[in-house]
Amino acid sequence: MIFAIICTDMEGALDTRKANREKHLEYLGSIGSALKGAGPFIDAYGKPNGSMLIVEMADQQRAEQFAANDPYALAGLFSSVEIRPWNWLLANPYQGQMGDQ
């Protein structure tokens, strides 16, 4: 199942984000092809202020565990994290490879 993990940074936490970026990227890389997409949200000045991850996980619990163990989450970067099942309907390069869509 595909999940969108939508994270909002704590106010004024850019230094926390920068300090944990390499660990975060390594963590994302650790799930290989289960990572379907990722990137930061940005503010009006082009500075990151949140994250969105698109991941394939067995179920909601696994997606929640994955999000909770992200180095950004462990460092206290996020003020909120929302995890929602997502049906990747359009422009899906994996169409037909991930089961029922």
C-alpha positions as YAML, in Angstrom:
chain: A
units: angstrom
residues:
- id: 1
  name: MET
  ca: [0.00, 0.00, 0.00]
- id: 2
  name: ILE
  ca: [1.21, 3.51, -0.78]
- id: 3
  name: PHE
  ca: [1.30, 6.16, 1.96]
- id: 4
  name: ALA
  ca: [1.89, 9.89, 1.90]
- id: 5
  name: ILE
  ca: [3.78, 11.04, 4.99]
- id: 6
  name: ILE
  ca: [3.25, 14.78, 5.40]
- id: 7
  name: CYS
  ca: [5.43, 16.51, 7.98]
- id: 8
  name: THR
  ca: [5.47, 20.11, 9.19]
- id: 9
  name: ASP
  ca: [8.64, 21.47, 10.80]
- id: 10
  name: MET
  ca: [8.67, 23.16, 14.17]
- id: 11
  name: GLU
  ca: [8.96, 26.93, 13.88]
- id: 12
  name: GLY
  ca: [12.61, 28.02, 13.76]
- id: 13
  name: ALA
  ca: [13.98, 24.47, 13.37]
- id: 14
  name: LEU
  ca: [16.07, 24.92, 10.23]
- id: 15
  name: ASP
  ca: [19.29, 24.19, 12.15]
- id: 16
  name: THR
  ca: [17.80, 20.90, 13.39]
- id: 17
  name: ARG
  ca: [16.91, 20.00, 9.81]
- id: 18
  name: LYS
  ca: [20.41, 20.83, 8.55]
- id: 19
  name: ALA
  ca: [22.12, 18.93, 11.37]
- id: 20
  name: ASN
  ca: [20.16, 15.74, 10.66]
- id: 21
  name: ARG
  ca: [19.90, 15.87, 6.88]
- id: 22
  name: GLU
  ca: [22.57, 13.27, 6.07]
- id: 23
  name: LYS
  ca: [21.14, 10.74, 8.56]
- id: 24
  name: HIS
  ca: [17.65, 11.42, 7.18]
- id: 25
  name: LEU
  ca: [18.78, 10.79, 3.60]
- id: 26
  name: GLU
  ca: [20.58, 7.59, 4.61]
- id: 27
  name: TYR
  ca: [17.44, 6.42, 6.40]
- id: 28
  name: LEU
  ca: [15.29, 7.07, 3.35]
- id: 29
  name: GLY
  ca: [17.79, 5.20, 1.20]
- id: 30
  name: SER
  ca: [17.60, 2.21, 3.54]
- id: 31
  name: ILE
  ca: [14.15, 1.24, 2.24]
- id: 32
  name: GLY
  ca: [15.29, 1.02, -1.38]
- id: 33
  name: SER
  ca: [12.50, 0.84, -3.93]
- id: 34
  name: ALA
  ca: [9.82, 1.25, -1.23]
- id: 35
  name: LEU
  ca: [10.65, 4.96, -1.36]
- id: 36
  name: LYS
  ca: [8.61, 6.29, -4.28]
- id: 37
  name: GLY
  ca: [9.29, 10.00, -3.81]
- id: 38
  name: ALA
  ca: [10.43, 12.53, -1.24]
- id: 39
  name: GLY
  ca: [11.20, 16.19, -0.84]
- id: 40
  name: PRO
  ca: [10.84, 19.24, 1.35]
- id: 41
  name: PHE
  ca: [8.06, 21.75, 1.41]
- id: 42
  name: ILE
  ca: [9.43, 25.27, 1.12]
- id: 43
  name: ASP
  ca: [8.37, 28.66, 2.41]
- id: 44
  name: ALA
  ca: [8.02, 31.90, 0.44]
- id: 45
  name: TYR
  ca: [11.81, 32.40, 0.72]
- id: 46
  name: GLY
  ca: [12.72, 28.96, -0.60]
- id: 47
  name: LYS
  ca: [13.68, 27.58, 2.83]
- id: 48
  name: PRO
  ca: [12.52, 24.06, 3.78]
- id: 49
  name: ASN
  ca: [9.71, 23.96, 6.33]
- id: 50
  name: GLY
  ca: [8.39, 20.42, 6.10]
- id: 51
  name: SER
  ca: [8.64, 17.16, 4.20]
- id: 52
  name: MET
  ca: [6.54, 14.85, 2.10]
- id: 53
  name: LEU
  ca: [7.46, 11.21, 1.60]
- id: 54
  name: ILE
  ca: [5.68, 8.73, -0.64]
- id: 55
  name: VAL
  ca: [6.42, 5.21, 0.56]
- id: 56
  name: GLU
  ca: [5.17, 1.71, -0.06]
- id: 57
  name: MET
  ca: [4.58, -0.17, 3.20]
- id: 58
  name: ALA
  ca: [2.64, -3.29, 4.15]
- id: 59
  name: ASP
  ca: [0.16, -1.38, 6.30]
- id: 60
  name: GLN
  ca: [-0.54, 1.80, 8.30]
- id: 61
  name: GLN
  ca: [1.36, 0.52, 11.34]
- id: 62
  name: ARG
  ca: [4.53, -0.03, 9.32]
- id: 63
  name: ALA
  ca: [4.22, 3.43, 7.78]
- id: 64
  name: GLU
  ca: [3.81, 4.92, 11.27]
- id: 65
  name: GLN
  ca: [6.88, 3.04, 12.52]
- id: 66
  name: PHE
  ca: [8.90, 4.18, 9.54]
- id: 67
  name: ALA
  ca: [7.91, 7.81, 10.10]
- id: 68
  name: ALA
  ca: [8.60, 7.63, 13.84]
- id: 69
  name: ASN
  ca: [12.13, 6.29, 13.27]
- id: 70
  name: ASP
  ca: [13.12, 8.94, 10.73]
- id: 71
  name: PRO
  ca: [16.13, 10.84, 12.12]
- id: 72
  name: TYR
  ca: [14.24, 14.10, 11.57]
- id: 73
  name: ALA
  ca: [11.40, 12.85, 13.77]
- id: 74
  name: LEU
  ca: [13.82, 11.52, 16.41]
- id: 75
  name: ALA
  ca: [15.54, 14.92, 16.50]
- id: 76
  name: GLY
  ca: [12.22, 16.66, 17.21]
- id: 77
  name: LEU
  ca: [12.08, 18.51, 13.89]
- id: 78
  name: PHE
  ca: [8.37, 18.06, 13.24]
- id: 79
  name: SER
  ca: [5.45, 19.83, 14.87]
- id: 80
  name: SER
  ca: [3.06, 17.45, 13.11]
- id: 81
  name: VAL
  ca: [3.11, 14.28, 11.03]
- id: 82
  name: GLU
  ca: [0.15, 13.03, 9.03]
- id: 83
  name: ILE
  ca: [0.21, 9.59, 7.41]
- id: 84
  name: ARG
  ca: [-2.46, 8.88, 4.84]
- id: 85
  name: PRO
  ca: [-3.04, 5.96, 2.46]
- id: 86
  name: TRP
  ca: [-2.74, 7.25, -1.07]
- id: 87
  name: ASN
  ca: [-3.95, 5.96, -4.42]
- id: 88
  name: TRP
  ca: [-1.35, 7.03, -6.97]
- id: 89
  name: LEU
  ca: [-3.74, 7.35, -9.87]
- id: 90
  name: LEU
  ca: [-2.09, 9.62, -12.46]
- id: 91
  name: ALA
  ca: [1.49, 9.88, -13.72]
- id: 92
  name: ASN
  ca: [2.44, 6.75, -11.80]
- id: 93
  name: PRO
  ca: [5.59, 5.25, -13.37]
- id: 94
  name: TYR
  ca: [5.01, 2.07, -11.35]
- id: 95
  name: GLN
  ca: [1.45, 1.50, -12.67]
- id: 96
  name: GLY
  ca: [0.74, -2.20, -12.78]
- id: 97
  name: GLN
  ca: [3.71, -3.07, -10.56]
- id: 98
  name: MET
  ca: [2.17, -2.32, -7.16]
- id: 99
  name: GLY
  ca: [-0.99, -4.40, -7.12]
- id: 100
  name: ASP
  ca: [-4.50, -3.00, -7.35]
- id: 101
  name: GLN
  ca: [-4.62, 0.71, -8.08]
...
